[in-house]
Amino acid sequence: MTAKPFSEACEENKAPILAVIQPLLQDCAAVLEIGSGTGQHAVHFAAQMPHLLWHISDVREHHAGIQCWLDEANLPNTRNPLPLDVMHDPWPEVNVQAVYSANTVHIMGWDAVEALFAGVGKLLPDRGLFLLYGPFNYNGQYTSESNARFDQWLQMRDPRSGIRDFADLNRLAEQAGMHLQQDYTMPVNNRLLVWQRRMQA
């Protein structure tokens, strides 16, 4: 039997993230979360936004833990986790107006980050939103000492990972047909970036 996973960071950041994304998603019918991790964000956000169908995705090894959270919450607006490794799996065929991902791009290798943005750009409809939460650098500089230490830890663990620079991510978004809508300051030296898919001719 799989033990229900728990992330202290998810527990701490779910309320401030919800406060930002809830008004952004009020006119959306469905969202795809990429890299759902434990599943804590999915059940919290789905419970607080019952109008919204929350699609969950992650690599297969995380599915059993996510399912524990889904089964316990038993919400009508969540679905079983979808398999998505952005480097290998075909993207889910879901009709969504937004994509949400938290604390993923500093874990992925850069080739996977490129694949993520390209895939999101293809999936989103005109005016669709991509909401990306996490720590980011600006002009090649850390925004805090704690982020610098975190980045060092990440790269010791996996040299392909690391805190990404906003300019590099924004360039990928532009290449994928998205433009920046908002850059929100979040607690504990994190940000929430919101891009919107351009109208396609």
VMD Tcl script that draws the C-alpha trace (Angstrom):
set ca {
  {0.00 0.00 0.00}
  {1.36 3.42 -0.99}
  {1.84 5.91 1.84}
  {0.31 9.31 1.17}
  {3.20 11.68 0.36}
  {3.45 15.07 2.01}
  {5.36 18.23 1.09}
  {5.76 20.93 3.73}
  {6.47 23.49 0.98}
  {3.18 22.64 -0.75}
  {1.32 23.06 2.51}
  {2.91 26.45 3.14}
  {2.53 27.91 -0.35}
  {-0.92 26.63 -1.36}
  {-2.85 29.56 0.17}
  {-0.73 32.38 -1.32}
  {-0.72 30.67 -4.73}
  {-4.49 30.19 -4.63}
  {-4.98 33.88 -3.82}
  {-3.20 34.80 -7.07}
  {-4.49 32.14 -9.44}
  {-8.15 32.03 -8.36}
  {-9.12 35.32 -10.09}
  {-7.00 34.42 -13.12}
  {-8.85 31.13 -13.59}
  {-12.38 32.31 -12.84}
  {-13.40 32.18 -16.51}
  {-11.62 28.89 -17.28}
  {-13.37 25.53 -17.46}
  {-10.33 23.24 -17.23}
  {-6.64 23.35 -16.27}
  {-3.74 20.95 -16.81}
  {-1.24 20.80 -13.94}
  {2.21 19.62 -15.03}
  {4.41 18.00 -12.41}
  {1.70 17.55 -9.79}
  {4.19 16.00 -7.34}
  {2.37 14.86 -4.22}
  {-1.06 15.99 -5.47}
  {-1.55 18.45 -2.59}
  {-1.95 21.50 -4.81}
  {-4.38 19.67 -7.08}
  {-6.83 18.72 -4.34}
  {-6.60 22.09 -2.57}
  {-7.12 24.16 -5.70}
  {-9.84 21.89 -7.10}
  {-11.74 22.06 -3.81}
  {-11.54 25.86 -3.76}
  {-12.46 26.24 -7.46}
  {-15.31 23.78 -7.99}
  {-16.17 25.29 -11.40}
  {-12.81 24.12 -12.71}
  {-11.88 20.64 -13.97}
  {-8.35 20.05 -12.65}
  {-6.33 17.64 -14.84}
  {-3.29 16.23 -13.06}
  {-0.11 14.98 -14.73}
  {3.31 13.74 -13.70}
  {5.82 11.00 -14.41}
  {4.40 7.57 -13.65}
  {6.37 6.94 -10.45}
  {4.45 9.73 -8.69}
  {0.98 8.52 -9.67}
  {0.35 6.18 -6.73}
  {1.06 8.93 -4.19}
  {-1.08 11.46 -6.07}
  {-3.89 8.92 -6.20}
  {-3.85 8.69 -2.39}
  {-4.66 12.40 -2.17}
  {-7.30 12.17 -4.89}
  {-9.01 9.18 -3.29}
  {-9.11 10.85 0.12}
  {-10.47 14.14 -1.24}
  {-12.97 12.41 -3.56}
  {-13.65 15.59 -5.53}
  {-15.96 15.61 -8.57}
  {-13.71 17.98 -10.53}
  {-10.45 16.00 -10.51}
  {-9.42 13.07 -12.69}
  {-6.87 10.29 -12.28}
  {-3.29 11.43 -12.98}
  {-2.16 11.46 -16.59}
  {1.33 10.20 -17.51}
  {3.52 13.05 -18.74}
  {7.27 13.07 -19.08}
  {7.76 16.12 -21.31}
  {10.81 14.53 -22.95}
  {9.20 11.22 -23.85}
  {5.43 10.94 -23.45}
  {2.87 12.27 -25.92}
  {1.05 15.21 -24.38}
  {-2.43 14.51 -22.98}
  {-5.28 15.25 -25.34}
  {-7.18 17.54 -23.01}
  {-9.20 20.66 -23.73}
  {-7.94 23.26 -21.26}
  {-7.77 27.03 -21.07}
  {-4.76 27.14 -18.73}
  {-1.66 25.20 -17.71}
  {-0.24 25.40 -14.18}
  {3.13 24.13 -12.96}
  {4.90 24.70 -9.64}
  {8.52 24.09 -8.66}
  {9.36 22.13 -11.80}
  {11.73 24.03 -14.08}
  {14.59 24.13 -11.55}
  {14.33 20.33 -11.21}
  {14.31 19.60 -14.96}
  {17.29 19.66 -17.28}
  {17.29 22.57 -19.72}
  {16.25 20.34 -22.64}
  {13.16 19.34 -20.66}
  {12.40 23.00 -19.86}
  {12.53 23.74 -23.60}
  {10.19 20.78 -24.25}
  {7.82 22.00 -21.53}
  {7.40 25.46 -23.03}
  {7.06 24.14 -26.57}
  {4.41 21.66 -25.45}
  {2.45 24.25 -23.48}
  {2.47 26.60 -26.47}
  {0.99 23.86 -28.67}
  {-1.62 22.80 -26.12}
  {-3.02 26.21 -25.15}
  {-5.79 27.83 -27.17}
  {-5.74 31.50 -28.13}
  {-5.57 33.62 -24.95}
  {-4.86 30.52 -22.85}
  {-2.71 31.05 -19.74}
  {0.51 29.41 -18.56}
  {1.05 29.89 -14.81}
  {4.53 28.98 -13.58}
  {5.50 29.17 -9.89}
  {8.93 28.89 -8.35}
  {12.23 30.65 -7.66}
  {13.74 32.52 -10.62}
  {16.86 34.60 -11.23}
  {16.79 38.05 -12.82}
  {19.64 39.42 -14.94}
  {21.69 36.40 -13.94}
  {21.42 37.29 -10.24}
  {19.84 35.45 -7.32}
  {17.02 37.28 -5.58}
  {18.14 36.06 -2.13}
  {20.93 34.28 -0.30}
  {18.60 31.37 0.40}
  {17.96 30.95 -3.34}
  {21.72 30.95 -3.97}
  {22.16 28.17 -1.41}
  {19.20 26.27 -2.84}
  {20.69 26.49 -6.34}
  {24.01 25.15 -5.08}
  {22.19 22.22 -3.46}
  {20.23 21.54 -6.65}
  {23.35 21.43 -8.81}
  {25.21 19.18 -6.37}
  {22.25 16.81 -6.56}
  {21.93 17.03 -10.36}
  {24.23 19.26 -12.45}
  {21.50 19.61 -15.12}
  {19.13 21.30 -12.68}
  {19.21 24.79 -11.20}
  {17.26 28.00 -10.75}
  {16.42 29.42 -14.19}
  {16.78 33.00 -15.32}
  {13.56 34.82 -16.11}
  {14.92 36.14 -19.42}
  {15.69 32.62 -20.66}
  {12.21 31.39 -19.74}
  {10.54 34.41 -21.29}
  {12.45 33.78 -24.51}
  {11.12 30.21 -24.61}
  {7.61 31.51 -23.97}
  {7.91 34.00 -26.83}
  {9.16 31.26 -29.13}
  {6.11 29.19 -28.15}
  {3.70 31.99 -29.04}
  {3.13 33.39 -25.55}
  {3.68 36.84 -24.06}
  {4.16 37.79 -20.42}
  {1.02 39.03 -18.68}
  {2.21 39.36 -15.09}
  {5.11 38.61 -12.76}
  {3.81 38.25 -9.20}
  {6.01 38.49 -6.11}
  {5.31 35.53 -3.83}
  {6.44 34.60 -0.30}
  {9.81 33.01 0.47}
  {11.58 34.53 -2.57}
  {9.36 32.85 -5.13}
  {7.46 34.29 -8.10}
  {4.41 33.40 -10.14}
  {4.84 34.10 -13.86}
  {1.80 34.31 -16.11}
  {2.06 34.11 -19.88}
  {-0.84 34.28 -22.35}
  {-1.05 32.49 -25.70}
  {-1.21 34.95 -28.55}
  {-4.07 34.99 -31.00}
  {-3.08 32.81 -33.94}
  {-3.72 34.07 -37.46}
}
mol new
graphics top color blue
foreach p $ca { graphics top sphere $p radius 0.5 }
foreach p [lrange $ca 0 end-1] q [lrange $ca 1 end] { graphics top cylinder $p $q radius 0.2 }
display resetview
